[in-house]
C-alpha cells in the first residue's frame, strides 16, 4: 500500500494500517531511540510510545513530510524528554 493510502486508513483508525506502519518503521525508530538513549529497554519503551502517540495524533498529520519523517520527529522529542527525566533522576 502506498503512503497516501496508508495515511487515509490510519485516519479511519484501521488496525491493519497501524500494524503496517509499525512493521514498516519499527527498526528505524528503535535504532534511533537506542542511539539516543543507549539502553535497549528504554529504546523499546520509547519506540512503542512513538507509535502510540502517532496513532492518537494521526488526524494532525498534515502530510507536509513523509510519515517516516514525522515518526522520527516524534521519537526524537520523546527521547529528549526521557533524557531530561533520567537526568533529573541522576541516571542520564
PDB file with one MODEL, atoms N, CA, C and O in Angstrom:
MODEL        1
ATOM      1  N   UNK A   1       0.848  -1.172   0.000  1.00  0.00           N
ATOM      2  CA  UNK A   1       0.000   0.000   0.000  1.00  0.00           C
ATOM      3  C   UNK A   1       0.897   1.239   0.000  1.00  0.00           C
ATOM      4  O   UNK A   1       1.919   1.280   0.685  1.00  0.00           O
ATOM      5  N   UNK A   2       0.503   2.231  -0.767  1.00  0.00           N
ATOM      6  CA  UNK A   2       1.320   3.441  -0.824  1.00  0.00           C
ATOM      7  C   UNK A   2       1.059   4.305   0.414  1.00  0.00           C
ATOM      8  O   UNK A   2       0.131   4.052   1.183  1.00  0.00           O
ATOM      9  N   UNK A   3       1.886   5.314   0.585  1.00  0.00           N
ATOM     10  CA  UNK A   3       1.835   6.110   1.813  1.00  0.00           C
ATOM     11  C   UNK A   3       0.521   6.867   1.960  1.00  0.00           C
ATOM     12  O   UNK A   3      -0.027   6.930   3.060  1.00  0.00           O
ATOM     13  N   UNK A   4       0.008   7.437   0.885  1.00  0.00           N
ATOM     14  CA  UNK A   4      -1.257   8.184   0.974  1.00  0.00           C
ATOM     15  C   UNK A   4      -2.405   7.271   1.390  1.00  0.00           C
ATOM     16  O   UNK A   4      -3.252   7.654   2.197  1.00  0.00           O
ATOM     17  N   UNK A   5      -2.426   6.076   0.840  1.00  0.00           N
ATOM     18  CA  UNK A   5      -3.450   5.106   1.207  1.00  0.00           C
ATOM     19  C   UNK A   5      -3.290   4.708   2.683  1.00  0.00           C
ATOM     20  O   UNK A   5      -4.274   4.608   3.415  1.00  0.00           O
ATOM     21  N   UNK A   6      -2.058   4.486   3.101  1.00  0.00           N
ATOM     22  CA  UNK A   6      -1.791   4.135   4.492  1.00  0.00           C
ATOM     23  C   UNK A   6      -2.299   5.225   5.428  1.00  0.00           C
ATOM     24  O   UNK A   6      -2.935   4.923   6.439  1.00  0.00           O
ATOM     25  N   UNK A   7      -2.031   6.465   5.111  1.00  0.00           N
ATOM     26  CA  UNK A   7      -2.459   7.588   5.948  1.00  0.00           C
ATOM     27  C   UNK A   7      -3.979   7.669   6.001  1.00  0.00           C
ATOM     28  O   UNK A   7      -4.549   7.878   7.072  1.00  0.00           O
ATOM     29  N   UNK A   8      -4.638   7.507   4.862  1.00  0.00           N
ATOM     30  CA  UNK A   8      -6.109   7.512   4.850  1.00  0.00           C
ATOM     31  C   UNK A   8      -6.662   6.418   5.767  1.00  0.00           C
ATOM     32  O   UNK A   8      -7.602   6.648   6.528  1.00  0.00           O
ATOM     33  N   UNK A   9      -6.072   5.242   5.685  1.00  0.00           N
ATOM     34  CA  UNK A   9      -6.529   4.121   6.511  1.00  0.00           C
ATOM     35  C   UNK A   9      -6.223   4.354   7.990  1.00  0.00           C
ATOM     36  O   UNK A   9      -7.019   3.993   8.856  1.00  0.00           O
ATOM     37  N   UNK A  10      -5.072   4.955   8.274  1.00  0.00           N
ATOM     38  CA  UNK A  10      -4.750   5.289   9.661  1.00  0.00           C
ATOM     39  C   UNK A  10      -5.761   6.284  10.222  1.00  0.00           C
ATOM     40  O   UNK A  10      -6.184   6.160  11.371  1.00  0.00           O
ATOM     41  N   UNK A  11      -6.143   7.260   9.421  1.00  0.00           N
ATOM     42  CA  UNK A  11      -7.109   8.264   9.875  1.00  0.00           C
ATOM     43  C   UNK A  11      -8.491   7.661  10.091  1.00  0.00           C
ATOM     44  O   UNK A  11      -9.306   8.224  10.821  1.00  0.00           O
ATOM     45  N   UNK A  12      -8.757   6.532   9.470  1.00  0.00           N
ATOM     46  CA  UNK A  12     -10.003   5.790   9.710  1.00  0.00           C
ATOM     47  C   UNK A  12      -9.840   4.815  10.882  1.00  0.00           C
ATOM     48  O   UNK A  12     -10.757   4.058  11.200  1.00  0.00           O
ATOM     49  N   UNK A  13      -8.666   4.842  11.520  1.00  0.00           N
ATOM     50  CA  UNK A  13      -8.350   4.020  12.695  1.00  0.00           C
ATOM     51  C   UNK A  13      -8.357   2.525  12.398  1.00  0.00           C
ATOM     52  O   UNK A  13      -8.782   1.719  13.225  1.00  0.00           O
ATOM     53  N   UNK A  14      -7.884   2.166  11.216  1.00  0.00           N
ATOM     54  CA  UNK A  14      -7.823   0.752  10.849  1.00  0.00           C
ATOM     55  C   UNK A  14      -6.615   0.090  11.508  1.00  0.00           C
ATOM     56  O   UNK A  14      -5.479   0.537  11.353  1.00  0.00           O
ATOM     57  N   UNK A  15      -6.885  -0.971  12.238  1.00  0.00           N
ATOM     58  CA  UNK A  15      -5.835  -1.675  12.964  1.00  0.00           C
ATOM     59  C   UNK A  15      -4.771  -2.245  12.024  1.00  0.00           C
ATOM     60  O   UNK A  15      -3.584  -2.222  12.349  1.00  0.00           O
ATOM     61  N   UNK A  16      -5.182  -2.746  10.883  1.00  0.00           N
ATOM     62  CA  UNK A  16      -4.218  -3.317   9.928  1.00  0.00           C
ATOM     63  C   UNK A  16      -3.270  -2.243   9.383  1.00  0.00           C
ATOM     64  O   UNK A  16      -2.104  -2.522   9.104  1.00  0.00           O
ATOM     65  N   UNK A  17      -3.772  -1.034   9.238  1.00  0.00           N
ATOM     66  CA  UNK A  17      -2.918   0.067   8.782  1.00  0.00           C
ATOM     67  C   UNK A  17      -1.888   0.406   9.856  1.00  0.00           C
ATOM     68  O   UNK A  17      -0.725   0.670   9.549  1.00  0.00           O
ATOM     69  N   UNK A  18      -2.318   0.398  11.114  1.00  0.00           N
ATOM     70  CA  UNK A  18      -1.392   0.661  12.219  1.00  0.00           C
ATOM     71  C   UNK A  18      -0.309  -0.413  12.257  1.00  0.00           C
ATOM     72  O   UNK A  18       0.870  -0.103  12.430  1.00  0.00           O
ATOM     73  N   UNK A  19      -0.704  -1.666  12.096  1.00  0.00           N
ATOM     74  CA  UNK A  19       0.262  -2.766  12.076  1.00  0.00           C
ATOM     75  C   UNK A  19       1.255  -2.573  10.933  1.00  0.00           C
ATOM     76  O   UNK A  19       2.456  -2.774  11.112  1.00  0.00           O
ATOM     77  N   UNK A  20       0.763  -2.188   9.774  1.00  0.00           N
ATOM     78  CA  UNK A  20       1.636  -1.960   8.618  1.00  0.00           C
ATOM     79  C   UNK A  20       2.623  -0.824   8.896  1.00  0.00           C
ATOM     80  O   UNK A  20       3.794  -0.913   8.528  1.00  0.00           O
ATOM     81  N   UNK A  21       2.153   0.229   9.538  1.00  0.00           N
ATOM     82  CA  UNK A  21       3.019   1.357   9.887  1.00  0.00           C
ATOM     83  C   UNK A  21       4.137   0.906  10.818  1.00  0.00           C
ATOM     84  O   UNK A  21       5.302   1.243  10.608  1.00  0.00           O
ATOM     85  N   UNK A  22       3.782   0.149  11.840  1.00  0.00           N
ATOM     86  CA  UNK A  22       4.771  -0.331  12.806  1.00  0.00           C
ATOM     87  C   UNK A  22       5.788  -1.233  12.125  1.00  0.00           C
ATOM     88  O   UNK A  22       6.994  -1.055  12.302  1.00  0.00           O
ATOM     89  N   UNK A  23       5.314  -2.193  11.353  1.00  0.00           N
ATOM     90  CA  UNK A  23       6.224  -3.127  10.677  1.00  0.00           C
ATOM     91  C   UNK A  23       7.185  -2.381   9.760  1.00  0.00           C
ATOM     92  O   UNK A  23       8.372  -2.700   9.698  1.00  0.00           O
ATOM     93  N   UNK A  24       6.670  -1.400   9.061  1.00  0.00           N
ATOM     94  CA  UNK A  24       7.488  -0.654   8.101  1.00  0.00           C
ATOM     95  C   UNK A  24       8.553   0.208   8.771  1.00  0.00           C
ATOM     96  O   UNK A  24       9.634   0.391   8.211  1.00  0.00           O
ATOM     97  N   UNK A  25       8.268   0.741   9.957  1.00  0.00           N
ATOM     98  CA  UNK A  25       9.160   1.752  10.550  1.00  0.00           C
ATOM     99  C   UNK A  25       9.782   1.359  11.888  1.00  0.00           C
ATOM    100  O   UNK A  25      10.601   2.111  12.415  1.00  0.00           O
ATOM    101  N   UNK A  26       9.424   0.216  12.449  1.00  0.00           N
ATOM    102  CA  UNK A  26       9.871  -0.100  13.806  1.00  0.00           C
ATOM    103  C   UNK A  26      11.384  -0.200  13.938  1.00  0.00           C
ATOM    104  O   UNK A  26      11.940   0.239  14.945  1.00  0.00           O
ATOM    105  N   UNK A  27      12.053  -0.760  12.958  1.00  0.00           N
ATOM    106  CA  UNK A  27      13.505  -0.897  13.044  1.00  0.00           C
ATOM    107  C   UNK A  27      14.212   0.439  13.095  1.00  0.00           C
ATOM    108  O   UNK A  27      15.108   0.645  13.914  1.00  0.00           O
ATOM    109  N   UNK A  28      13.809   1.349  12.219  1.00  0.00           N
ATOM    110  CA  UNK A  28      14.439   2.673  12.178  1.00  0.00           C
ATOM    111  C   UNK A  28      14.176   3.457  13.464  1.00  0.00           C
ATOM    112  O   UNK A  28      15.070   4.116  13.995  1.00  0.00           O
ATOM    113  N   UNK A  29      12.946   3.377  13.951  1.00  0.00           N
ATOM    114  CA  UNK A  29      12.599   4.131  15.154  1.00  0.00           C
ATOM    115  C   UNK A  29      13.327   3.554  16.375  1.00  0.00           C
ATOM    116  O   UNK A  29      13.852   4.304  17.197  1.00  0.00           O
ATOM    117  N   UNK A  30      13.356   2.234  16.489  1.00  0.00           N
ATOM    118  CA  UNK A  30      14.074   1.616  17.607  1.00  0.00           C
ATOM    119  C   UNK A  30      15.556   1.995  17.555  1.00  0.00           C
ATOM    120  O   UNK A  30      16.130   2.373  18.576  1.00  0.00           O
ATOM    121  N   UNK A  31      16.175   1.900  16.386  1.00  0.00           N
ATOM    122  CA  UNK A  31      17.597   2.232  16.256  1.00  0.00           C
ATOM    123  C   UNK A  31      17.878   3.674  16.661  1.00  0.00           C
ATOM    124  O   UNK A  31      18.865   3.948  17.343  1.00  0.00           O
ATOM    125  N   UNK A  32      17.020   4.588  16.248  1.00  0.00           N
ATOM    126  CA  UNK A  32      17.172   5.991  16.642  1.00  0.00           C
ATOM    127  C   UNK A  32      17.107   6.116  18.166  1.00  0.00           C
ATOM    128  O   UNK A  32      17.955   6.761  18.783  1.00  0.00           O
ATOM    129  N   UNK A  33      16.098   5.494  18.757  1.00  0.00           N
ATOM    130  CA  UNK A  33      15.926   5.578  20.213  1.00  0.00           C
ATOM    131  C   UNK A  33      17.120   4.968  20.943  1.00  0.00           C
ATOM    132  O   UNK A  33      17.589   5.513  21.942  1.00  0.00           O
ATOM    133  N   UNK A  34      17.605   3.847  20.444  1.00  0.00           N
ATOM    134  CA  UNK A  34      18.747   3.205  21.090  1.00  0.00           C
ATOM    135  C   UNK A  34      19.993   4.091  20.998  1.00  0.00           C
ATOM    136  O   UNK A  34      20.743   4.217  21.966  1.00  0.00           O
ATOM    137  N   UNK A  35      20.207   4.702  19.835  1.00  0.00           N
ATOM    138  CA  UNK A  35      21.370   5.598  19.683  1.00  0.00           C
ATOM    139  C   UNK A  35      21.274   6.787  20.631  1.00  0.00           C
ATOM    140  O   UNK A  35      22.283   7.222  21.186  1.00  0.00           O
ATOM    141  N   UNK A  36      20.081   7.307  20.816  1.00  0.00           N
ATOM    142  CA  UNK A  36      19.932   8.473  21.685  1.00  0.00           C
ATOM    143  C   UNK A  36      19.976   8.110  23.167  1.00  0.00           C
ATOM    144  O   UNK A  36      20.513   8.866  23.976  1.00  0.00           O
ATOM    145  N   UNK A  37      19.419   6.967  23.521  1.00  0.00           N
ATOM    146  CA  UNK A  37      19.272   6.618  24.934  1.00  0.00           C
ATOM    147  C   UNK A  37      20.343   5.668  25.445  1.00  0.00           C
ATOM    148  O   UNK A  37      20.657   5.668  26.636  1.00  0.00           O
ATOM    149  N   UNK A  38      20.909   4.853  24.550  1.00  0.00           N
ATOM    150  CA  UNK A  38      21.963   3.931  24.944  1.00  0.00           C
ATOM    151  C   UNK A  38      21.506   2.784  25.815  1.00  0.00           C
ATOM    152  O   UNK A  38      22.323   2.151  26.485  1.00  0.00           O
ATOM    153  N   UNK A  39      20.224   2.506  25.816  1.00  0.00           N
ATOM    154  CA  UNK A  39      19.679   1.455  26.664  1.00  0.00           C
ATOM    155  C   UNK A  39      18.564   0.758  25.896  1.00  0.00           C
ATOM    156  O   UNK A  39      17.619   1.405  25.444  1.00  0.00           O
ATOM    157  N   UNK A  40      18.670  -0.560  25.749  1.00  0.00           N
ATOM    158  CA  UNK A  40      17.715  -1.309  24.930  1.00  0.00           C
ATOM    159  C   UNK A  40      16.291  -1.243  25.488  1.00  0.00           C
ATOM    160  O   UNK A  40      15.341  -1.055  24.728  1.00  0.00           O
ATOM    161  N   UNK A  41      16.135  -1.394  26.786  1.00  0.00           N
ATOM    162  CA  UNK A  41      14.795  -1.375  27.384  1.00  0.00           C
ATOM    163  C   UNK A  41      14.138  -0.003  27.213  1.00  0.00           C
ATOM    164  O   UNK A  41      12.965   0.094  26.853  1.00  0.00           O
ATOM    165  N   UNK A  42      14.907   1.049  27.475  1.00  0.00           N
ATOM    166  CA  UNK A  42      14.378   2.410  27.297  1.00  0.00           C
ATOM    167  C   UNK A  42      14.024   2.643  25.832  1.00  0.00           C
ATOM    168  O   UNK A  42      12.988   3.234  25.528  1.00  0.00           O
ATOM    169  N   UNK A  43      14.878   2.182  24.928  1.00  0.00           N
ATOM    170  CA  UNK A  43      14.639   2.367  23.496  1.00  0.00           C
ATOM    171  C   UNK A  43      13.357   1.657  23.066  1.00  0.00           C
ATOM    172  O   UNK A  43      12.576   2.205  22.287  1.00  0.00           O
ATOM    173  N   UNK A  44      13.138   0.448  23.566  1.00  0.00           N
ATOM    174  CA  UNK A  44      11.902  -0.276  23.244  1.00  0.00           C
ATOM    175  C   UNK A  44      10.678   0.486  23.733  1.00  0.00           C
ATOM    176  O   UNK A  44       9.693   0.627  23.007  1.00  0.00           O
ATOM    177  N   UNK A  45      10.744   0.973  24.960  1.00  0.00           N
ATOM    178  CA  UNK A  45       9.609   1.714  25.526  1.00  0.00           C
ATOM    179  C   UNK A  45       9.300   2.972  24.715  1.00  0.00           C
ATOM    180  O   UNK A  45       8.145   3.241  24.382  1.00  0.00           O
ATOM    181  N   UNK A  46      10.329   3.727  24.406  1.00  0.00           N
ATOM    182  CA  UNK A  46      10.117   4.987  23.684  1.00  0.00           C
ATOM    183  C   UNK A  46       9.686   4.719  22.245  1.00  0.00           C
ATOM    184  O   UNK A  46       8.854   5.451  21.708  1.00  0.00           O
ATOM    185  N   UNK A  47      10.228   3.694  21.618  1.00  0.00           N
ATOM    186  CA  UNK A  47       9.795   3.342  20.254  1.00  0.00           C
ATOM    187  C   UNK A  47       8.308   2.988  20.256  1.00  0.00           C
ATOM    188  O   UNK A  47       7.561   3.422  19.379  1.00  0.00           O
ATOM    189  N   UNK A  48       7.885   2.203  21.241  1.00  0.00           N
ATOM    190  CA  UNK A  48       6.469   1.845  21.343  1.00  0.00           C
ATOM    191  C   UNK A  48       5.626   3.096  21.588  1.00  0.00           C
ATOM    192  O   UNK A  48       4.580   3.275  20.964  1.00  0.00           O
ATOM    193  N   UNK A  49       6.076   3.949  22.483  1.00  0.00           N
ATOM    194  CA  UNK A  49       5.358   5.194  22.764  1.00  0.00           C
ATOM    195  C   UNK A  49       5.229   6.060  21.503  1.00  0.00           C
ATOM    196  O   UNK A  49       4.218   6.734  21.305  1.00  0.00           O
ATOM    197  N   UNK A  50       6.255   6.034  20.665  1.00  0.00           N
ATOM    198  CA  UNK A  50       6.229   6.807  19.426  1.00  0.00           C
ATOM    199  C   UNK A  50       5.047   6.397  18.558  1.00  0.00           C
ATOM    200  O   UNK A  50       4.320   7.252  18.053  1.00  0.00           O
ATOM    201  N   UNK A  51       4.854   5.105  18.384  1.00  0.00           N
ATOM    202  CA  UNK A  51       3.763   4.626  17.532  1.00  0.00           C
ATOM    203  C   UNK A  51       2.400   4.893  18.159  1.00  0.00           C
ATOM    204  O   UNK A  51       1.451   5.233  17.452  1.00  0.00           O
ATOM    205  N   UNK A  52       2.296   4.745  19.459  1.00  0.00           N
ATOM    206  CA  UNK A  52       1.026   5.027  20.126  1.00  0.00           C
ATOM    207  C   UNK A  52       0.677   6.507  19.977  1.00  0.00           C
ATOM    208  O   UNK A  52      -0.457   6.861  19.655  1.00  0.00           O
ATOM    209  N   UNK A  53       1.662   7.355  20.217  1.00  0.00           N
ATOM    210  CA  UNK A  53       1.432   8.798  20.103  1.00  0.00           C
ATOM    211  C   UNK A  53       1.068   9.174  18.665  1.00  0.00           C
ATOM    212  O   UNK A  53       0.174   9.990  18.444  1.00  0.00           O
ATOM    213  N   UNK A  54       1.753   8.587  17.701  1.00  0.00           N
ATOM    214  CA  UNK A  54       1.460   8.877  16.294  1.00  0.00           C
ATOM    215  C   UNK A  54       0.039   8.445  15.937  1.00  0.00           C
ATOM    216  O   UNK A  54      -0.683   9.169  15.251  1.00  0.00           O
ATOM    217  N   UNK A  55      -0.350   7.277  16.399  1.00  0.00           N
ATOM    218  CA  UNK A  55      -1.692   6.779  16.091  1.00  0.00           C
ATOM    219  C   UNK A  55      -2.756   7.699  16.676  1.00  0.00           C
ATOM    220  O   UNK A  55      -3.757   7.994  16.022  1.00  0.00           O
ATOM    221  N   UNK A  56      -2.541   8.149  17.900  1.00  0.00           N
ATOM    222  CA  UNK A  56      -3.503   9.047  18.544  1.00  0.00           C
ATOM    223  C   UNK A  56      -3.562  10.408  17.858  1.00  0.00           C
ATOM    224  O   UNK A  56      -4.605  11.062  17.848  1.00  0.00           O
ATOM    225  N   UNK A  57      -2.430  10.832  17.282  1.00  0.00           N
ATOM    226  CA  UNK A  57      -2.337  12.171  16.689  1.00  0.00           C
ATOM    227  C   UNK A  57      -2.422  12.159  15.164  1.00  0.00           C
ATOM    228  O   UNK A  57      -2.170  13.186  14.535  1.00  0.00           O
ATOM    229  N   UNK A  58      -2.765  11.040  14.561  1.00  0.00           N
ATOM    230  CA  UNK A  58      -2.716  10.941  13.100  1.00  0.00           C
ATOM    231  C   UNK A  58      -3.601  11.979  12.410  1.00  0.00           C
ATOM    232  O   UNK A  58      -3.302  12.394  11.290  1.00  0.00           O
ATOM    233  N   UNK A  59      -4.668  12.396  13.053  1.00  0.00           N
ATOM    234  CA  UNK A  59      -5.529  13.416  12.438  1.00  0.00           C
ATOM    235  C   UNK A  59      -4.816  14.758  12.293  1.00  0.00           C
ATOM    236  O   UNK A  59      -5.222  15.592  11.483  1.00  0.00           O
ATOM    237  N   UNK A  60      -3.769  14.968  13.063  1.00  0.00           N
ATOM    238  CA  UNK A  60      -2.994  16.217  12.964  1.00  0.00           C
ATOM    239  C   UNK A  60      -1.844  16.119  11.973  1.00  0.00           C
ATOM    240  O   UNK A  60      -1.162  17.112  11.718  1.00  0.00           O
ATOM    241  N   UNK A  61      -1.618  14.930  11.409  1.00  0.00           N
ATOM    242  CA  UNK A  61      -0.567  14.788  10.401  1.00  0.00           C
ATOM    243  C   UNK A  61      -1.021  15.501   9.139  1.00  0.00           C
ATOM    244  O   UNK A  61      -2.037  15.139   8.546  1.00  0.00           O
ATOM    245  N   UNK A  62      -0.259  16.529   8.724  1.00  0.00           N
ATOM    246  CA  UNK A  62      -0.651  17.372   7.598  1.00  0.00           C
ATOM    247  C   UNK A  62      -0.180  16.838   6.252  1.00  0.00           C
ATOM    248  O   UNK A  62      -0.707  17.221   5.208  1.00  0.00           O
ATOM    249  N   UNK A  63       0.798  15.967   6.276  1.00  0.00           N
ATOM    250  CA  UNK A  63       1.306  15.440   5.017  1.00  0.00           C
ATOM    251  C   UNK A  63       2.353  16.323   4.370  1.00  0.00           C
ATOM    252  O   UNK A  63       2.674  16.145   3.195  1.00  0.00           O
ATOM    253  N   UNK A  64       2.894  17.281   5.124  1.00  0.00           N
ATOM    254  CA  UNK A  64       3.956  18.144   4.592  1.00  0.00           C
ATOM    255  C   UNK A  64       5.257  17.374   4.406  1.00  0.00           C
ATOM    256  O   UNK A  64       6.129  17.791   3.644  1.00  0.00           O
ATOM    257  N   UNK A  65       5.382  16.259   5.101  1.00  0.00           N
ATOM    258  CA  UNK A  65       6.564  15.404   5.006  1.00  0.00           C
ATOM    259  C   UNK A  65       6.091  13.962   4.898  1.00  0.00           C
ATOM    260  O   UNK A  65       4.893  13.685   4.957  1.00  0.00           O
ATOM    261  N   UNK A  66       7.031  13.058   4.742  1.00  0.00           N
ATOM    262  CA  UNK A  66       6.675  11.655   4.746  1.00  0.00           C
ATOM    263  C   UNK A  66       6.334  11.247   6.171  1.00  0.00           C
ATOM    264  O   UNK A  66       6.797  11.859   7.134  1.00  0.00           O
ATOM    265  N   UNK A  67       5.533  10.227   6.290  1.00  0.00           N
ATOM    266  CA  UNK A  67       5.123   9.795   7.627  1.00  0.00           C
ATOM    267  C   UNK A  67       6.320   9.300   8.444  1.00  0.00           C
ATOM    268  O   UNK A  67       6.334   9.436   9.667  1.00  0.00           O
ATOM    269  N   UNK A  68       7.317   8.732   7.775  1.00  0.00           N
ATOM    270  CA  UNK A  68       8.520   8.294   8.472  1.00  0.00           C
ATOM    271  C   UNK A  68       9.259   9.453   9.119  1.00  0.00           C
ATOM    272  O   UNK A  68       9.799   9.315  10.217  1.00  0.00           O
ATOM    273  N   UNK A  69       9.284  10.589   8.446  1.00  0.00           N
ATOM    274  CA  UNK A  69       9.922  11.789   8.983  1.00  0.00           C
ATOM    275  C   UNK A  69       9.165  12.284  10.211  1.00  0.00           C
ATOM    276  O   UNK A  69       9.771  12.700  11.199  1.00  0.00           O
ATOM    277  N   UNK A  70       7.857  12.237  10.142  1.00  0.00           N
ATOM    278  CA  UNK A  70       7.007  12.642  11.266  1.00  0.00           C
ATOM    279  C   UNK A  70       7.239  11.720  12.460  1.00  0.00           C
ATOM    280  O   UNK A  70       7.371  12.191  13.589  1.00  0.00           O
ATOM    281  N   UNK A  71       7.289  10.417  12.220  1.00  0.00           N
ATOM    282  CA  UNK A  71       7.573   9.456  13.296  1.00  0.00           C
ATOM    283  C   UNK A  71       8.945   9.722  13.918  1.00  0.00           C
ATOM    284  O   UNK A  71       9.110   9.675  15.137  1.00  0.00           O
ATOM    285  N   UNK A  72       9.921  10.001  13.058  1.00  0.00           N
ATOM    286  CA  UNK A  72      11.279  10.284  13.514  1.00  0.00           C
ATOM    287  C   UNK A  72      11.276  11.472  14.471  1.00  0.00           C
ATOM    288  O   UNK A  72      11.925  11.430  15.516  1.00  0.00           O
ATOM    289  N   UNK A  73      10.551  12.526  14.118  1.00  0.00           N
ATOM    290  CA  UNK A  73      10.485  13.727  14.955  1.00  0.00           C
ATOM    291  C   UNK A  73       9.792  13.425  16.282  1.00  0.00           C
ATOM    292  O   UNK A  73      10.231  13.901  17.328  1.00  0.00           O
ATOM    293  N   UNK A  74       8.727  12.648  16.250  1.00  0.00           N
ATOM    294  CA  UNK A  74       8.050  12.256  17.495  1.00  0.00           C
ATOM    295  C   UNK A  74       9.026  11.485  18.384  1.00  0.00           C
ATOM    296  O   UNK A  74       9.122  11.751  19.582  1.00  0.00           O
ATOM    297  N   UNK A  75       9.742  10.537  17.800  1.00  0.00           N
ATOM    298  CA  UNK A  75      10.694   9.725  18.564  1.00  0.00           C
ATOM    299  C   UNK A  75      11.797  10.593  19.166  1.00  0.00           C
ATOM    300  O   UNK A  75      12.155  10.422  20.331  1.00  0.00           O
ATOM    301  N   UNK A  76      12.330  11.511  18.389  1.00  0.00           N
ATOM    302  CA  UNK A  76      13.383  12.405  18.900  1.00  0.00           C
ATOM    303  C   UNK A  76      12.866  13.200  20.095  1.00  0.00           C
ATOM    304  O   UNK A  76      13.545  13.305  21.116  1.00  0.00           O
ATOM    305  N   UNK A  77      11.677  13.752  19.968  1.00  0.00           N
ATOM    306  CA  UNK A  77      11.113  14.539  21.072  1.00  0.00           C
ATOM    307  C   UNK A  77      10.888  13.684  22.315  1.00  0.00           C
ATOM    308  O   UNK A  77      11.178  14.118  23.430  1.00  0.00           O
ATOM    309  N   UNK A  78      10.374  12.477  22.126  1.00  0.00           N
ATOM    310  CA  UNK A  78      10.171  11.591  23.272  1.00  0.00           C
ATOM    311  C   UNK A  78      11.501  11.193  23.914  1.00  0.00           C
ATOM    312  O   UNK A  78      11.600  11.113  25.139  1.00  0.00           O
ATOM    313  N   UNK A  79      12.514  10.946  23.097  1.00  0.00           N
ATOM    314  CA  UNK A  79      13.837  10.606  23.637  1.00  0.00           C
ATOM    315  C   UNK A  79      14.422  11.778  24.427  1.00  0.00           C
ATOM    316  O   UNK A  79      14.977  11.585  25.509  1.00  0.00           O
ATOM    317  N   UNK A  80      14.298  12.981  23.888  1.00  0.00           N
ATOM    318  CA  UNK A  80      14.804  14.158  24.600  1.00  0.00           C
ATOM    319  C   UNK A  80      14.108  14.318  25.950  1.00  0.00           C
ATOM    320  O   UNK A  80      14.747  14.606  26.962  1.00  0.00           O
ATOM    321  N   UNK A  81      12.797  14.126  25.947  1.00  0.00           N
ATOM    322  CA  UNK A  81      12.047  14.221  27.205  1.00  0.00           C
ATOM    323  C   UNK A  81      12.499  13.153  28.192  1.00  0.00           C
ATOM    324  O   UNK A  81      12.632  13.416  29.387  1.00  0.00           O
ATOM    325  N   UNK A  82      12.733  11.950  27.687  1.00  0.00           N
ATOM    326  CA  UNK A  82      13.177  10.857  28.564  1.00  0.00           C
ATOM    327  C   UNK A  82      14.564  11.142  29.132  1.00  0.00           C
ATOM    328  O   UNK A  82      14.821  10.889  30.309  1.00  0.00           O
ATOM    329  N   UNK A  83      15.458  11.667  28.295  1.00  0.00           N
ATOM    330  CA  UNK A  83      16.800  12.003  28.763  1.00  0.00           C
ATOM    331  C   UNK A  83      16.748  13.085  29.844  1.00  0.00           C
ATOM    332  O   UNK A  83      17.501  13.022  30.816  1.00  0.00           O
ATOM    333  N   UNK A  84      15.874  14.068  29.686  1.00  0.00           N
ATOM    334  CA  UNK A  84      15.708  15.100  30.717  1.00  0.00           C
ATOM    335  C   UNK A  84      15.231  14.464  32.015  1.00  0.00           C
ATOM    336  O   UNK A  84      15.748  14.763  33.091  1.00  0.00           O
ATOM    337  N   UNK A  85      14.247  13.591  31.905  1.00  0.00           N
ATOM    338  CA  UNK A  85      13.707  12.907  33.080  1.00  0.00           C
ATOM    339  C   UNK A  85      14.801  12.092  33.774  1.00  0.00           C
ATOM    340  O   UNK A  85      14.966  12.176  34.991  1.00  0.00           O
ATOM    341  N   UNK A  86      15.543  11.310  32.999  1.00  0.00           N
ATOM    342  CA  UNK A  86      16.600  10.496  33.589  1.00  0.00           C
ATOM    343  C   UNK A  86      17.701  11.352  34.187  1.00  0.00           C
ATOM    344  O   UNK A  86      18.279  10.995  35.213  1.00  0.00           O
ATOM    345  N   UNK A  87      17.995  12.474  33.556  1.00  0.00           N
ATOM    346  CA  UNK A  87      18.991  13.408  34.080  1.00  0.00           C
ATOM    347  C   UNK A  87      18.597  13.964  35.433  1.00  0.00           C
ATOM    348  O   UNK A  87      19.427  14.092  36.332  1.00  0.00           O
ATOM    349  N   UNK A  88      17.318  14.293  35.567  1.00  0.00           N
ATOM    350  CA  UNK A  88      16.830  14.798  36.850  1.00  0.00           C
ATOM    351  C   UNK A  88      16.877  13.735  37.927  1.00  0.00           C
ATOM    352  O   UNK A  88      16.968  14.046  39.114  1.00  0.00           O
ATOM    353  N   UNK A  89      16.816  12.496  37.518  1.00  0.00           N
ATOM    354  CA  UNK A  89      16.867  11.374  38.459  1.00  0.00           C
ATOM    355  C   UNK A  89      18.291  10.899  38.696  1.00  0.00           C
ATOM    356  O   UNK A  89      18.517   9.962  39.463  1.00  0.00           O
ATOM    357  N   UNK A  90      19.258  11.545  38.036  1.00  0.00           N
ATOM    358  CA  UNK A  90      20.656  11.205  38.221  1.00  0.00           C
ATOM    359  C   UNK A  90      21.082   9.941  37.488  1.00  0.00           C
ATOM    360  O   UNK A  90      22.108   9.344  37.812  1.00  0.00           O
ATOM    361  N   UNK A  91      20.277   9.529  36.484  1.00  0.00           N
ATOM    362  CA  UNK A  91      20.598   8.308  35.753  1.00  0.00           C
ATOM    363  C   UNK A  91      20.937   8.572  34.298  1.00  0.00           C
ATOM    364  O   UNK A  91      21.158   7.624  33.544  1.00  0.00           O
ATOM    365  N   UNK A  92      20.984   9.842  33.875  1.00  0.00           N
ATOM    366  CA  UNK A  92      21.175  10.152  32.469  1.00  0.00           C
ATOM    367  C   UNK A  92      22.582  10.351  32.056  1.00  0.00           C
ATOM    368  O   UNK A  92      22.850  10.618  30.884  1.00  0.00           O
TER     369      UNK A  92
ENDMDL
END
